[in-house]
């Protein structure tokens, strides 16, 4: 009977920082994207994106992207697949999540319906050998977990990694903040090397209970936790900054209400305008050796990064950036970076 519990040995999982060579990753898929049903909480969150993109969301409440904006949706699918192809051409192993079943699509529909399983950085948080499932403030994002669950059983079990799920957020249909949650997204978690991790807070998505939960966990695992606050007109910390390479940050300085994160002291900083940052100019994906995948829309910042030895790899992501409010970093769940 003990054989029933045997697990095949799997390769290690490790993400110690944002910039080492990316070897293995999960990339989301846009196939089932659906505009959400709106309440006060969701309307409040929409304030962080461009007015024209906000109007697109409001005008298409509850509709599938493929039906509401078919041409733009086709462009988004093509952008996502071009992104995957670029990563594969760089020798990176890319996993893809499956589609949600009909039953899974109905999950949490009583609370607030929608579907946005393209952006796997929100629910998948990997810090060192910890594979953590977060909990987004928007209820329809809680069903994302089903798209990669079987993949995790195949890849995480038997590896060195510890697979941990944070407490599931409590449903709340009356509080415009979503209630106590707890809420936590990978967009607010940055591994920074040498067992340092930076957590960001603006109370738009992650709330203080979610951040306290992961801070407590990481400290018990030997990580030094750094904290930074940023403005509430910015969706996540990875909207405000990224780390194309150790010592170089692409960052919107205006978003940091209490000064820049101290862990960036001595770094070279390429400043980004707030309007550009809100459209994900900072949301690129470092893949190692100074290579940085970013939307072609933001090549003006890519050219500035070249001055610091960064090699921008441009991929079309403009439609995805604007319709959904997410970029290349949002779209990935890292499994292995080689130090």
Steps between C-alpha positions, in 0.01 A plus 500: 500500500791736564562501124182704459677789672820480300583810296741519209801724568466833316754773419552777752295818509669826602443872447743703709469832319339683210792499255689169489469277195142383457496129420140388557173690515121477479339747257128572518254488214232749393252254347222542759543865596172651614416854605388497863170581660557828681444610855647793695825314573568420135409850384747638752775274363429614144616851592861387462471437122457740208154654461445352151589153624280550805210591270557182299465296819188682617329478161549124475409384850475121524582435132773277361785693342472279193140617446515859623823610329583218253771678301681630807468155657664336197788746533536414869515128422767563237698718743494229765612229260780722364615554859508124561692444176758762598560329835528156340747635245712616795515139624244546780267209580144633483201330662144605415197468727189321384161661437238520772213251487138616493464421870818688586388803302197523731718500813439817707243624246261568790763743636626673187541342157774535237809317373859620472733199513755659266691666784646215703744721692209605718422153645844337458768633735836322508759617752803275530362146533156615618218465245221715642144535371376852571149643515398790278255766618278449195296183567498365144879468519468229765407249230843550333639229727312228315681574173843404635409258783574181304823655372611564858420142600724384215779755548511608865435170679826307516713814462683684778221758520244554775155563350298733724153649454419817691166513686217536249351852499161523668207600274362847554240655269431820696837655596647705209850403618417128481522456877793358696590236241785423544619614155842449345628521143838411348509846346592629847775245573857547368779252592813719508790257547699385805173396668358852486144559384317828436127528574291787363180645643237744375182316610366468145554125469719350773375613839692527824379160627628327188834676530528421870428134423774467237743712702459266798547195277811635328666611822451149644672366187804724554416785261557865582181688415508859373186713467405791276183706456388632162210706369150360463467617138740221404379138486796301640864547595597348164308784335725744684838328451699210360858374530641419154834415662654521844583864560267636229133588553233629263286699740235769533646707783179703536306195618700450822333696777766453771808509280653228289556152646823506701605171344550694174759733656795531263309363200482664159142622447321559169200718586160435341213749468193413712266478199739258328545293815122462537503348150769251612816664368678352805341157469771321302655160570873455570623167363867516599836626375358851473223397256168666568173416321275804461218631285600665174281792611765596755813484286584857607574363848669193352745725320581676828561164668768426239713768664527271803583181310144370473399321179129569434312226315188659356174311456157639405291538816323833453145370460536269799651783709213734433194273500594293803749711696778241501839446335765227457585473872132470588464216250763270648536269797872422540611154607876513455762771477860380481734693728 
